[in-house]
Amino acid sequence: MVKNEALDTIISDTKAGRLGRAVAHLDNYLYTFTLPQAAEQLEQIKNDYLLMTDYWQQGYDDPQRQQVYDQLLRRVYVLVTNIYIRWAIRQNTYLTGIYNRARSNRSEWSAASLKSDMEAFVADAAMLELEPEPEHIRAQKQKELYSSHEQLMADLFDYIWTTRLWTDSVTQAFRDMLLSPVIDTNDQQLLVSAITLSALQFFGINKFRLLIDVYMESQDEHVRQRALVGWVLCLPDDMATLYPELTDLVDRVTADERCCNELTELQMQMIYCMQAEIDKKKIESEIMPGLMKNNNFKITRDGVQEVDEDPLDDVLRPELSEQRMEQLEASVKKMADMQKQGSDIYFGGFAQMKRFPFFSRVANWFLPFYPQHTAVSGIIGRVRGSKFLEQMVTKGPFCNSDKYSFVIAFEQTVGKLPPQMLELMDRGEAMLVGAELGQHDFNTPAHLRRAYLQDIYRFIKVHPARSNFFNPLEGGGHSRFCFFANKLFSHTPLSRHSLEVVAFLMKRGADDEAFATIRSLDEQKDNPQYYLLYATLMQRSRQSYLDSTMARRLFARCLELVPDLERAWKGYARAAFNEGDYQEALKYYDKLSDNHPDNRGYQLNKAVCLTNLSDSEAALKILYKLNYEDSDDRQVDRVMAWALTGCRRYDEALKIYDRLLKEEPPVADDLLNAAYCHWFARQVGQAVRLFSRYAKQDGIKFDAQEEFRREAAMIARHGVESIEVRLMTDLLG
């Protein structure tokens, strides 16, 4: 989106409730840029503002003063936002072209006229089905009818998302259209998307309220779910001062437990959607190689060709065919499982199919799929493999834009497919990975939401002019896609679902989003899960000592509520260890080890604590046992070498360090610890060389004086005199 700093400043003033500053800045802007109509509206606002302040200065008591002030703020916001919309369109040739094209294709844009045309289309389409005419004549009439209507809806879509903020009367007119039972559902769904796209660019309370009303009142589940996604994406986190009714709207909609459940599902679906590119890389690196390796086809310049199996394999390696089938089935199952879980497994493939002319119109990225559309009606039923094609678009788990992509691409590639594959398609026996036809209901609210989110994601990520649109994915934990972090939800019934969402986000590795969500909540003093999740997030961040200290406090509070919670024991022990409180850490690693005597990690952590507490002999008893069970465990070797150093058994320790330092690249801590061991063994030259190597490792900032000051007690225990420390510091610079 193009940005205007002067207008952004004025909008920020209105959001913060600073009417005087907003009026002054807008006055200066209109003095520089001549906009007569806007200047006239501002003059009216200024007069009303001065009248209010005059009454106030004269001491009159006006119980409506706050209401008048708030109304003036909104009038300024509406005025400056409309100026911004006009400016943004004029600054961008792409937006200018869309704005002009929509308005040049139709002269009458009144809501009554549009509603009449949409109702007429439904009636005409129904009548056409009843006309007793030859099939080819009816088909031609249908094509003309749909072509004309598609042009109208594409223009209307562009008209809506480039409009200014709506008045109450315009909003009511579109509300009637969206809730009308005699307007086609595809048209209503497209209108919802246009309104959403418009409100995403510039927030307008009327468009936002309309989306909520449609979500709560529509009887069409397809329309409802689009409206749900729409108002959630458009919900701002900084407009409650300007529009206090936002709180009331959110409270009203979340009072319904069904809505809270859908919002919870939606948040999880949005995270899956945001991670489509991560899933794409996983599919390309882990799954596709297995699929390509174990199939009997190869892709050539002339199309897809079947590869004959080597007949000798049946004689020399009879098990090979079965192994290939098992590997192929495993790859297919892995991808199908990802799809069932919620991953967008088709993004990588279909993202490459959005370059067809069909997608030059913005509306077509959000268009519900219907086989009568003129872009696909001439393909389905005409080309070879149509039975397969019909199954894919009617029963397949694809979003709408991918269905259009699939049909258009299929027509262009079907001629290059081998006869054997076409025969399978003609019989309807072929399918795509993850598309288990007929086994799922793709008209459920959850699937409708997911498919629509995928349409939006493709538009945001793939559209050639995507930089001209607001991106709700940006912002990490504060993006519109992470709406559970919005403070407007924090005191609603939806907050009861927040910890469930936080746990899900952490499982998906979305820690920024999880942090933002849990921080938006008030402290839940009697909820151990709240403290456990918050502490774990703090511990994961590892950004500062403060985070570690806070994590320990949160784990401690969790243990006050549930003393025997092992997950809290583990987190608390790690937090205490990170703070250098090895005695406290040892206490909890002892408890964990007692409960899980076969857990090597707990035993090793106990040994580390004992080593740091200068009880190396006790640590070695544990380490010898672990080493006996697995002599190749390098982590055990590291701790053992340091424990031996603590016991002044330097020769034994150095033998282990010699093995560890043969690894390439060496572990930085091994270099440092080996340097100390050589130093304590009075092998000063080797110690200097290792300290120097350690200082040169990537990411290491080594200050010898600070290092030796921090470890002064440990160094002294090994008999190193202060003069030796000074000499070592001098040698290391």
C-alpha positions in Angstrom: 0.0 0.0 0.0 1.2 3.5 -0.8 1.7 5.6 2.4 1.1 9.3 3.1 2.9 10.3 6.3 0.9 13.5 6.7 -2.4 11.7 6.5 -1.2 8.9 8.7 -0.4 11.5 11.3 -3.9 12.9 11.2 -5.4 9.5 11.5 -3.2 8.7 14.4 -4.4 11.9 16.1 -8.0 10.8 15.7 -7.4 7.3 17.0 -5.7 8.9 20.1 -8.6 11.2 20.6 -6.7 14.4 19.9 -9.3 16.4 18.0 -7.5 19.8 18.1 -4.3 18.4 16.6 -6.1 16.4 14.0 -8.1 19.5 12.8 -5.0 21.7 12.8 -2.9 19.1 10.8 -5.8 18.5 8.3 -6.2 22.3 7.9 -2.5 22.6 7.0 -2.8 19.6 4.6 -5.8 21.1 2.7 -4.0 24.5 2.6 -1.2 22.7 0.7 -3.4 20.4 -1.5 -6.5 22.1 -2.8 -9.6 19.9 -2.3 -12.6 22.3 -2.3 -15.2 19.8 -1.2 -13.0 18.4 1.6 -12.1 22.0 2.7 -15.8 22.9 3.0 -16.5 19.8 5.2 -13.5 20.6 7.4 -14.8 24.2 7.8 -18.1 22.9 9.1 -16.2 20.7 11.6 -14.1 23.6 12.7 -17.2 25.8 13.2 -18.9 23.1 15.3 -15.7 22.6 17.3 -15.3 26.3 18.0 -18.9 26.5 19.0 -18.4 23.7 21.5 -15.3 25.2 23.0 -16.9 28.7 23.3 -19.7 27.3 25.3 -17.2 25.4 27.5 -15.0 28.5 28.1 -18.1 30.5 29.1 -18.9 28.0 31.8 -22.0 26.4 30.3 -22.7 22.9 31.4 -23.3 20.7 28.4 -24.1 17.0 29.3 -23.7 16.1 25.6 -20.2 17.6 25.3 -18.4 14.3 25.3 -20.7 12.9 22.7 -20.3 16.0 20.5 -16.5 15.7 20.8 -16.5 12.1 19.8 -18.8 12.8 16.9 -16.4 15.5 15.7 -13.5 13.1 16.0 -15.3 10.6 13.8 -16.2 13.2 11.2 -12.5 14.1 11.0 -11.6 10.4 10.7 -14.1 9.8 7.9 -13.0 13.0 6.1 -9.3 12.3 6.2 -9.8 8.6 5.3 -11.8 9.5 2.3 -9.1 11.9 1.3 -6.5 9.1 1.8 -8.5 6.7 -0.4 -8.7 9.2 -3.2 -5.0 10.1 -2.9 -3.9 6.4 -2.8 -5.9 5.6 -6.0 -4.5 8.6 -7.8 -0.9 7.8 -6.8 -1.0 4.3 -8.2 -1.6 3.5 -11.9 -2.8 0.0 -11.1 -5.4 1.3 -8.7 -6.3 4.1 -11.0 -7.0 1.7 -13.8 -9.2 -0.5 -11.7 -11.1 2.5 -10.3 -11.8 4.0 -13.7 -12.6 0.7 -15.5 -15.3 -0.2 -13.0 -17.0 3.2 -13.2 -16.7 3.4 -17.0 -18.4 0.0 -17.6 -21.6 1.1 -15.8 -23.2 4.5 -15.2 -25.8 3.5 -12.6 -24.3 2.2 -9.4 -27.3 2.7 -7.1 -27.9 -0.1 -4.6 -31.5 -0.5 -5.9 -30.3 -0.9 -9.5 -27.7 -3.4 -8.5 -30.1 -5.4 -6.4 -32.6 -5.5 -9.2 -29.9 -6.8 -11.7 -28.8 -9.5 -9.3 -32.4 -10.6 -8.7 -33.1 -10.6 -12.4 -30.1 -12.9 -13.0 -31.5 -15.5 -10.6 -34.9 -15.4 -12.3 -33.4 -15.5 -15.8 -31.2 -18.5 -14.9 -34.2 -20.4 -13.5 -36.4 -19.6 -16.5 -33.6 -20.7 -18.9 -33.6 -24.2 -17.4 -37.4 -24.5 -18.1 -37.3 -23.3 -21.7 -38.1 -26.1 -24.2 -35.4 -25.3 -26.7 -32.6 -27.4 -28.2 -29.6 -28.0 -26.0 -27.2 -26.0 -28.1 -29.5 -23.0 -28.2 -30.0 -23.1 -24.4 -26.3 -23.5 -23.9 -25.6 -20.4 -26.0 -28.2 -18.4 -24.1 -26.7 -19.6 -20.8 -23.3 -18.6 -21.9 -24.5 -15.1 -22.8 -26.4 -14.7 -19.6 -23.5 -15.8 -17.4 -21.0 -13.8 -19.3 -23.0 -10.6 -18.8 -23.5 -11.3 -15.1 -19.8 -12.2 -14.6 -18.8 -8.8 -16.0 -21.3 -7.1 -13.8 -20.0 -8.8 -10.6 -16.4 -8.3 -11.5 -17.0 -4.6 -12.0 -19.1 -4.4 -8.8 -16.3 -6.1 -6.9 -13.8 -3.5 -8.1 -16.3 -0.7 -7.5 -16.8 -1.8 -3.9 -13.2 -2.2 -2.8 -12.2 1.1 -4.3 -15.2 3.0 -2.7 -14.8 5.5 0.2 -16.2 4.9 3.6 -19.9 4.1 3.5 -22.8 6.1 4.9 -25.5 4.4 7.0 -28.0 4.4 4.0 -25.5 2.7 1.6 -24.6 0.1 4.3 -28.3 -0.7 4.9 -28.8 -1.2 1.1 -26.0 -3.7 0.9 -27.2 -5.4 4.1 -30.5 -6.0 2.4 -28.6 -7.5 -0.6 -26.4 -9.8 1.5 -29.4 -11.1 3.5 -31.8 -11.4 0.6 -33.0 -15.0 -0.1 -33.5 -14.1 -3.8 -29.9 -13.2 -4.6 -27.5 -15.9 -5.7 -25.2 -17.1 -3.0 -22.2 -16.8 -5.2 -22.9 -13.1 -5.7 -23.4 -12.6 -1.9 -20.1 -14.4 -1.2 -18.3 -12.2 -3.7 -19.8 -9.1 -2.2 -18.6 -10.1 1.3 -15.1 -10.5 -0.1 -15.2 -7.1 -1.8 -16.3 -5.4 1.4 -13.6 -7.2 3.3 -10.9 -6.2 0.9 -12.1 -2.6 1.1 -12.2 -2.5 4.9 -8.8 -4.1 5.1 -7.3 -1.2 3.1 -9.0 1.5 5.2 -11.1 0.7 8.3 -14.7 1.8 8.2 -17.1 1.1 11.1 -20.1 0.7 8.8 -18.5 -2.0 6.6 -17.1 -3.7 9.7 -20.5 -3.7 11.4 -22.1 -5.0 8.2 -19.8 -8.0 8.2 -20.7 -8.8 11.8 -24.4 -8.5 11.0 -24.2 -10.8 8.0 -22.2 -13.3 10.1 -24.8 -13.4 12.8 -28.0 -13.2 10.6 -27.3 -14.9 7.3 -28.9 -18.3 6.8 -26.3 -19.2 4.1 -23.3 -21.0 5.7 -21.0 -20.1 2.8 -21.9 -16.4 3.3 -21.6 -16.6 7.1 -18.2 -18.1 7.1 -16.8 -15.5 4.6 -18.3 -12.8 6.8 -16.7 -14.3 9.9 -13.3 -14.3 8.3 -13.9 -10.8 6.9 -14.8 -9.1 10.2 -12.0 -10.9 12.1 -9.4 -9.8 9.6 -10.7 -6.2 9.6 -10.9 -5.9 13.4 -8.4 -3.2 14.4 -6.6 -3.1 17.7 -6.3 0.7 18.0 -9.7 2.1 17.2 -11.6 1.5 20.4 -11.1 5.2 21.5 -12.5 6.5 18.3 -15.3 3.8 18.0 -16.2 2.6 21.5 -19.0 0.6 19.9 -16.3 -1.8 18.7 -16.2 -3.2 22.2 -20.0 -3.6 22.2 -20.0 -5.4 18.8 -17.2 -7.8 19.9 -19.0 -8.4 23.2 -22.3 -9.1 21.4 -20.8 -11.6 18.9 -18.7 -13.5 21.5 -21.7 -13.9 23.9 -22.6 -16.8 21.6 -20.7 -19.9 22.5 -21.0 -21.2 18.9 -19.2 -18.1 17.8 -16.4 -18.6 20.3 -15.9 -22.1 19.1 -15.8 -21.0 15.5 -13.4 -18.2 16.4 -11.1 -20.7 18.2 -11.1 -23.0 15.2 -10.6 -20.1 12.9 -7.5 -18.9 14.8 -5.9 -22.4 14.4 -6.8 -22.6 10.8 -5.2 -19.2 10.2 -2.0 -20.4 11.7 -2.0 -23.4 9.4 -2.6 -21.1 6.5 0.2 -18.8 7.5 2.6 -21.8 7.6 1.8 -22.9 4.0 5.2 -22.1 2.8 6.8 -24.0 5.6 4.6 -27.0 4.7 5.5 -26.5 1.0 9.2 -26.9 1.8 8.5 -30.0 3.9 6.6 -31.5 1.0 9.3 -30.7 -1.5 12.2 -32.0 0.7 10.6 -35.0 2.5 7.6 -36.3 0.5 7.9 -35.5 -3.2 11.3 -37.2 -3.7 9.6 -40.5 -2.5 6.6 -40.0 -4.8 8.8 -39.2 -7.8 11.2 -42.1 -7.2 8.5 -44.7 -6.8 6.1 -44.0 -9.6 6.1 -45.4 -13.1 5.9 -42.1 -15.0 8.4 -39.5 -16.1 7.9 -35.9 -17.3 9.4 -35.0 -20.7 9.2 -32.1 -23.1 6.5 -34.1 -25.0 4.4 -34.8 -21.9 4.1 -37.5 -19.3 5.3 -40.9 -20.3 5.0 -44.3 -18.7 8.3 -46.0 -17.7 8.5 -49.7 -18.2 9.7 -51.7 -15.3 12.9 -53.7 -15.6 11.8 -57.4 -16.1 15.0 -58.6 -14.4 13.8 -57.0 -11.2 11.2 -59.6 -10.8 13.9 -62.3 -11.0 16.8 -60.7 -9.2 15.0 -58.5 -6.7 11.4 -59.8 -6.3 11.0 -57.7 -3.1 11.7 -54.4 -4.9 8.2 -53.9 -6.3 6.7 -54.4 -2.8 9.2 -52.0 -1.2 8.5 -49.3 -3.8 4.7 -49.7 -3.2 5.3 -49.4 0.6 7.4 -46.3 0.2 4.9 -44.7 -2.2 2.0 -45.5 0.2 4.0 -44.0 3.1 4.7 -40.7 1.1 1.0 -40.5 0.1 -0.1 -41.1 3.7 2.2 -38.5 5.1 0.8 -35.9 2.7 -2.8 -37.0 3.4 -2.2 -36.7 7.1 -0.9 -33.2 6.7 -4.0 -32.3 4.7 -6.3 -33.8 7.3 -4.5 -31.9 10.1 -5.2 -28.6 8.4 -2.0 -28.0 6.3 -2.4 -26.3 2.9 -0.6 -29.1 1.0 -1.6 -27.8 -2.4 -0.2 -24.2 -2.1 3.1 -25.0 -3.7 1.6 -26.6 -6.8 -1.3 -24.2 -7.4 0.7 -21.1 -6.6 2.3 -21.7 -10.0 -1.1 -21.8 -11.7 -2.2 -18.2 -11.0 -0.8 -16.7 -14.2 -3.7 -17.5 -16.4 -5.6 -14.4 -17.8 -8.5 -15.5 -15.7 -6.7 -14.1 -12.6 -6.1 -10.7 -14.1 -9.4 -9.6 -12.4 -9.1 -9.2 -8.6 -12.6 -10.6 -8.2 -11.7 -14.0 -9.6 -9.3 -14.7 -6.8 -12.3 -14.8 -4.4 -14.9 -16.1 -6.8 -16.9 -19.2 -5.6 -16.4 -22.1 -8.0 -19.4 -23.0 -10.1 -19.2 -25.1 -13.3 -21.4 -22.6 -15.3 -18.7 -20.0 -15.2 -17.7 -19.2 -18.8 -14.0 -19.7 -18.0 -14.6 -23.4 -17.3 -18.0 -24.4 -18.7 -16.6 -25.2 -22.1 -13.9 -27.5 -20.6 -15.8 -29.7 -18.1 -17.6 -32.4 -20.0 -15.8 -31.8 -23.3 -12.2 -32.9 -22.7 -10.8 -36.4 -22.1 -10.7 -37.2 -18.3 -13.8 -35.1 -17.6 -15.1 -37.6 -15.1 -11.9 -37.2 -13.1 -12.1 -33.4 -13.5 -15.7 -33.3 -12.3 -14.8 -35.3 -9.2 -11.8 -33.0 -8.4 -13.9 -29.8 -8.5 -17.0 -31.1 -6.9 -15.6 -33.5 -4.2 -12.0 -32.4 -3.9 -10.6 -30.6 -0.9 -9.5 -27.5 -2.9 -10.1 -23.8 -2.4 -12.1 -22.1 -5.1 -9.3 -20.3 -6.9 -7.4 -23.7 -7.1 -10.4 -25.3 -8.7 -10.4 -22.7 -11.5 -6.6 -23.1 -11.8 -7.0 -26.9 -12.0 -9.7 -26.9 -14.7 -7.9 -24.3 -16.9 -4.5 -26.1 -16.5 -6.0 -29.5 -17.1 -7.3 -28.4 -20.5 -3.8 -27.3 -21.5 -2.1 -30.5 -20.4 -4.6 -33.3 -21.0 -3.3 -33.9 -24.5 0.2 -34.7 -23.1 -1.0 -37.4 -20.7 -0.3 -41.1 -21.5 -3.3 -43.2 -22.6 -3.1 -45.4 -19.5 -3.6 -42.3 -17.2 -6.4 -41.0 -19.4 -8.2 -44.3 -19.1 -8.1 -44.1 -15.3 -9.4 -40.6 -15.5 -12.2 -41.5 -17.8 -13.3 -44.2 -15.4 -12.9 -41.7 -12.4 -10.3 -43.9 -10.7 -7.5 -41.4 -10.6 -7.1 -38.8 -7.8 -4.6 -36.4 -6.4 -2.7 -37.0 -3.2 -4.8 -36.1 -0.2 -8.0 -35.9 -2.2 -9.9 -38.8 -0.7 -13.1 -38.2 -2.7 -16.4 -38.8 -1.0 -14.9 -39.5 2.4 -15.3 -35.9 3.8 -18.1 -33.4 3.8 -16.6 -30.3 2.3 -19.6 -28.1 3.1 -18.9 -28.0 6.8 -18.2 -24.6 8.3 -14.7 -25.6 9.1 -13.9 -26.6 5.5 -15.6 -23.5 4.1 -13.5 -21.3 6.3 -10.3 -23.2 5.4 -10.9 -23.0 1.7 -11.7 -19.3 1.9 -8.5 -18.6 4.0 -6.5 -20.4 1.3 -8.0 -18.2 -1.4 -7.0 -15.1 0.7 -3.5 -16.5 1.3 -2.9 -17.1 -2.4 -4.1 -13.6 -3.2 -1.8 -12.1 -0.6 1.2 -14.2 -1.5 0.9 -14.7 -5.3 -1.0 -11.8 -6.9 1.4 -9.8 -9.1 0.1 -6.5 -7.7 0.0 -7.7 -4.0 2.1 -4.8 -2.8 -0.8 -2.5 -3.5 -2.9 -4.2 -0.9 -2.8 -4.3 2.9 -1.2 -7.5 4.1 -2.8 -8.9 7.2 0.0 -11.5 7.5 2.6 -8.9 8.5 3.3 -8.1 12.1 4.2 -11.5 13.6 2.3 -11.8 16.9 0.4 -8.5 16.1 -0.8 -9.4 12.6 -4.5 -9.5 11.9 -4.1 -13.3 11.4 -3.3 -13.5 15.2 -6.5 -12.0 16.3 -6.6 -13.8 19.7 -4.0 -11.3 20.8 -6.4 -8.4 20.1 -7.2 -6.7 23.5 -10.8 -6.3 22.4 -11.2 -10.1 23.1 -9.4 -10.2 26.4 -12.5 -9.6 28.6 -15.0 -11.5 26.5 -16.1 -15.2 26.9 -13.6 -15.9 24.0 -10.7 -15.5 26.5 -11.7 -18.8 28.0 -10.3 -20.4 24.9 -7.1 -18.4 24.8 -4.9 -20.9 26.6 -6.0 -23.6 24.3 -4.9 -21.4 21.4 -1.6 -20.5 23.1 -0.8 -24.2 23.5 -1.6 -24.8 19.9 0.5 -21.9 18.7 3.5 -23.2 20.8 3.0 -26.7 19.3 3.2 -25.1 15.8 6.3 -23.1 16.7 4.5 -19.8 16.5 6.0 -18.4 19.7 5.6 -14.8 18.7 1.9 -15.2 18.2 1.7 -17.3 21.5 3.5 -14.5 23.4 1.2 -11.8 22.0 -1.9 -13.9 22.9 -1.0 -14.7 26.5 0.2 -11.2 27.2 -3.1 -9.8 26.1 -4.8 -11.7 29.0 -5.1 -10.5 32.6 -3.3 -12.7 35.0 -5.2 -15.9 35.8 -4.1 -16.3 39.4 -5.7 -19.7 40.0 -4.9 -21.3 36.6 -1.7 -23.4 36.6 -1.9 -23.8 32.8 -1.6 -20.1 32.4 1.6 -20.0 34.5 3.0 -23.1 32.9 2.5 -21.9 29.3 3.7 -18.3 30.1 6.8 -19.6 31.9 7.6 -22.0 29.0 7.4 -19.2 26.5 9.6 -17.0 28.6 12.1 -19.8 28.9 12.1 -20.4 25.1 12.9 -16.8 24.4 16.3 -16.9 26.1 16.7 -13.2 25.2 17.7 -11.9 28.6 18.4 -12.7 32.2 15.0 -11.0 32.9 13.2 -13.6 30.9 14.9 -16.4 32.8 14.1 -14.8 36.1 10.5 -14.3 35.1 10.2 -17.9 33.9 11.4 -19.2 37.3 8.8 -17.0 39.1 6.0 -18.3 36.8 7.1 -21.9 37.2 7.2 -21.4 41.0 3.7 -20.0 41.0 2.5 -23.0 38.9 4.1 -25.3 41.5 2.3 -23.5 44.3 -1.0 -24.4 42.6 0.0 -28.0 41.5 3.1 -29.1 43.4 3.4 -32.5 41.6 3.3 -31.2 38.0 6.3 -32.7 36.4 6.3 -30.3 33.4 6.7 -27.5 35.9 9.4 -29.4 37.8 11.4 -29.6 34.5 10.9 -26.0 33.6 11.7 -24.7 37.1 14.9 -26.8 37.2 16.0 -25.4 33.9 15.2 -21.9 35.0 17.1 -22.3 38.3 20.1 -23.8 36.4 20.1 -20.8 33.9 20.3 -18.5 36.9 23.2 -20.4 38.4 21.2 -21.8 41.3 22.5 -25.3 40.9 21.5 -26.5 44.3 17.8 -25.6 43.6 18.0 -27.1 40.1 19.5 -30.3 41.6 16.6 -30.7 43.9 14.1 -30.9 41.0 16.4 -33.0 38.8 16.6 -35.5 41.7 12.8 -35.7 41.8 12.6 -36.1 38.1 15.3 -38.8 38.1 13.5 -40.7 40.9 10.3 -40.7 38.8 12.1 -41.6 35.6 15.3 -43.5 36.4 15.8 -44.5 32.8 15.8 -40.9 31.5 19.3 -40.1 30.5 18.6 -36.4 30.1 17.6 -36.0 33.8 20.6 -38.0 34.9 23.0 -35.9 32.8 21.5 -32.7 34.1 22.0 -34.0 37.7 25.6 -34.6 36.9 26.1 -31.1 35.4 24.6 -29.6 38.6 26.8 -31.7 40.8 29.8 -30.7 38.7 29.0 -27.0 39.0 28.5 -27.5 42.8 32.1 -28.8 42.9 30.9 -32.3 43.8 32.6 -33.9 40.8 33.0 -37.3 42.5 29.2 -37.7 42.8 28.8 -36.5 39.2 31.3 -39.1 37.9 29.4 -42.0 39.5 26.4 -40.9 37.3 28.5 -40.3 34.3 30.4 -43.6 34.3 27.0 -45.4 34.3 25.7 -43.3 31.4 29.0 -43.8 29.5 28.7 -47.6 30.0 25.2 -47.6 28.6 26.2 -45.5 25.5 29.9 -44.9 25.0 29.3 -42.7 21.9 27.2 -40.0 23.7 29.3 -36.9 23.2 27.2 -34.9 25.7 28.2 -37.4 28.4 31.8 -37.1 27.3 31.7 -33.3 27.7 30.3 -33.4 31.2 32.7 -36.2 32.2 35.7 -34.3 31.0 34.7 -31.3 33.0 33.9 -33.4 36.1 37.4 -35.0 35.8 38.8 -31.6 35.5 37.0 -30.6 38.7 38.6 -33.7 40.4 42.0 -32.6 39.1 42.3 -35.7 37.0 43.6 -33.6 34.2 45.3 -36.3 32.1 42.0 -38.3 31.9 40.1 -35.2 31.1 42.5 -34.2 28.3 42.2 -37.6 26.6 38.5 -36.9 26.3 39.0 -33.4 25.1 41.4 -34.6 22.5 38.6 -36.8 21.0 36.0 -34.0 21.2 38.3 -31.5 19.5 38.7 -33.7 16.5 35.1 -32.9 15.5 34.8 -30.3 12.7 33.8 -27.7 13.4 34.7 -27.9 17.1 32.1 -27.0 19.7 33.0 -23.7 21.2 32.5 -24.8 24.8 34.8 -27.7 24.2 37.6 -25.3 23.2 37.0 -23.2 26.3 36.8 -26.0 28.8 39.8 -27.8 27.3 41.8 -24.5 27.6 41.0 -24.4 31.3 42.0 -28.0 31.7 45.4 -27.5 30.0 45.9 -24.4 32.1 45.2 -26.2 35.3 47.5 -29.0 34.2 50.2 -26.4 33.8 50.3 -26.7 30.0 50.1 -23.0 29.5 51.1 -22.8 25.9 48.4 -25.2 24.8 45.9 -23.3 27.0 46.7 -20.0 25.3 46.2 -21.5 21.9 42.8 -23.0 22.8 41.6 -19.7 24.4 42.6 -17.9 21.2 40.8 -20.5 19.0 37.7 -20.1 21.2 37.8 -16.3 20.9 37.7 -16.6 17.1 34.6 -18.8 16.9 31.5 -17.4 15.2 29.2 -15.6 17.7 31.7 -15.6 20.5 32.7 -12.3 22.2 35.6 -13.2 24.5 37.0 -10.7 27.0 39.7 -12.5 28.9 39.7 -10.2 31.9 35.9 -10.4 32.3 35.9 -14.2 31.7 38.6 -14.8 34.4 36.9 -12.4 36.8 33.6 -14.3 36.4 35.3 -17.7 37.0 37.8 -16.5 39.7 36.6 -18.9 42.4 36.8 -21.9 40.1 40.3 -20.9 38.9 41.5 -20.4 42.4 40.3 -23.9 43.4 42.8 -25.3 40.9 45.7 -23.6 42.5 46.2 -20.9 39.8 47.7 -17.8 41.5 46.5 -14.2 40.7 49.8 -13.4 39.0 49.2 -16.3 36.6 45.7 -14.9 35.8 47.3 -11.5 35.0 49.9 -13.1 32.7 47.2 -15.1 30.9 45.1 -12.0 30.5 48.1 -10.2 29.1 48.9 -13.0 26.6 45.3 -13.1 25.3 45.2 -9.3 24.9 
